[in-house]
Amino acid sequence: MNRPATIDLPAANGALASLSLCALFAALGVSCANVALPTLAQAFDASFQQVQWVVIAYLLAMTTLIVSVARLGDVAGRRRLLLAGIALFAAASLVVGVAPTLWVLIATRAGQGLGAAIMMALTMALVGATVPQTRTGIAMGLLGAMSAAGTALGPSLGGVLIGTLGWRAIFLVNLALALLTLALAGRYLPPDRPDPAGVKLPVDVAGTLLLVLALGAYALGMTLGRGTFGPLNAALLLAAACTLVLFVLAEGRAASPMIALSMLRDRALSASLAGGALVSTVMMATLVVGPFYLSRALALDAAAVGLVMAVGPVAAALAGVPAGRLADRFGAARIAVAGLAAGSVALSLMPAKFGVPGYLGASASMTVSYALFQTANNTAVMASASPQQRGVLSGLLNLSRNLGLITGASVMGALFAIGAASPSLLTAQPGAMAAGMRLTFGVAAFLIVLALSISWAGRRGQVAR
């Protein structure tokens, strides 16, 4: 990417402000919606399995399109595409905020997810063209901080807005932020410049479509029915498996594949990606299942649910430095996996016995451990990467994380409904909700142990070579 010889600092600050806001409300798009799920189920007289799609639709669009839109930015121009993505997010937020039915809301949440994919794919790429080289590190840190702030702010802000203005307000807030960001980006982002030395890779249309179909069938197969599993679910999962095979075949023949399958032959890399997906699955389960448990089993209102769910991200931010010191002394992976496993077991048992304090302790342990795991896992993957591989590896890490998020929202949500064994989670008794938590996070603890085993096997294979 060409970097201008001189960069006007006021313009650079305005551009960086617009990119930071992109990172903020892309994260808010997920975390605000999670706390609204019980309210949406009541507002639309919908089942838990149906309102799961408010989260899944966003994640599905973001996961399957983030790599393709990054390449599209190289072809169409990053500034132009980013402005289009912000405008799409704003328009989708407006429609979601006034949606008359749940299915209109879900469809436009997918539009939000596409806008978020564009913003996530292009904000970091645009930093180099907008800020002086000496400030690149600061700018990248600011983007990460704003994304973390969006994740931490979402539950508490969403809970307050639902409690005071209603659930529609959480989406209309995103509209206001998107319009502000669009104005700043249009004013301060520099125009696209051709890069004669750059190689513009074509968009892998076939791979993108097959991945959308495979993940969509997979998520549908795990969410159709009210806690039951029938022939249609089995057919959808079979269709997902067949489509995934076609995707692998298509990627192997593509001139410019969306996923470099050859890199997955590296056992250590594959182990890191699988471990990251499993851990993200567990963390997404807390975000989807948590609001229902807190509102039904512990009888908290929307504002209180939001505050309780915000404690974990805040704890992760505050514990970052001391946790890092422990990781340096004892090993980051060891500390993180121990914390995740202990937190999963605690979350399956402690809330039923100790109420909100039990939930807070377990949730904080898991969130701090998750942040530590992500840092350790990403660093291990990127540390030995050549400059030519970093973009591809970054895309693979994001893809594995998002695949885990989709699995957590669909599969772990289905486990919760099965464990509760109630026709409707909106009328389930506290004992049923506690049973759902035991099953969900008992399985979560197993997944964490599996992630540790895979990671250990990958490192062993790397040492053996």
C-alpha angles and dihedrals in degrees: 000000000000115000115204114248091232127023124200105233098214089050090046091052091049091049092048090049090055092048091048091052089051089057091046101054095036086063092041088056090070104032097046093051096052094063090050096058097096090046092049091050089056095041094053098030088238134152125250089251091056098048090048085076091067085072099030095053091055094047093044094055092044095047099047098042106037095089094044095049090051088060092042088057089059089054103037099032125270097239092048093048094045091053089049090050093051090048091049091050090050094049092046091049090055093050092045090050093055098031111148094201137030092244093055087050092050093047093051091045085064087055089053089051091054090051090049091050090055092049095046092047097048109033095077092042090054095052091081092056096046111040133049115266091244090061098045094101092050091048093050090048090051092053090052092047093050091050090051090047090053091052092048096042097046101077097045095041091045092049093050093047093048091048094049110025104015134253095294090067093068090064096040089055087060088052092055092048092047093052091049090049092048091054092049095045093047090051102042112023109101118242119266114269124200114248107212092188094049123103110222108209117208120249113259097231097169093049092047094051093047092049091050091051094045096049093041092053090045093052092045091049090055097045108038113104129031099278093315132111119217142160093286091055091050091048092051093050090049089050090050091052093048092047090049090055089051089049092054091048092048092049091051091057100037118111090219108018123199089228122034098225092185090069091060090070086078102096095205092051093046090049092051092049093047092047091049091051093050094048092048088051090058094047093049089053089062091053096049101035097035099071092052093048094046094047099041107029098032096031096229122160121235095267092050091047089054093050093049092049091049092060094077097056091043090051090050091053094048095044096048097101099041091043089051091053091051089049091052090053102040104018126274097239093050094050094044097049092045090052093047094049093047091046092051093052091045092049090053092054116015103064091057091052104033103024120210096356090054091050092047095051095048094043094049091050092052096046095049090047091048092053090049092048093050092051093047094044095047092046092051091052098044099039095076097035121116117233089255092055100046097085093049093045092049089053092049092050091051091046094051091048093050092046087056091049091053091048091049092050094048112024099034090044089054090051090052091053091047092049093049089052092199128134089230130017088210090068099031118127121242091253091056092049090050089052089052090052092050093053096042097049095036085062088043091058089052090051091052091052088048090051089052091049092050091048091050092049091049093052090046091053091049092051091047090058 
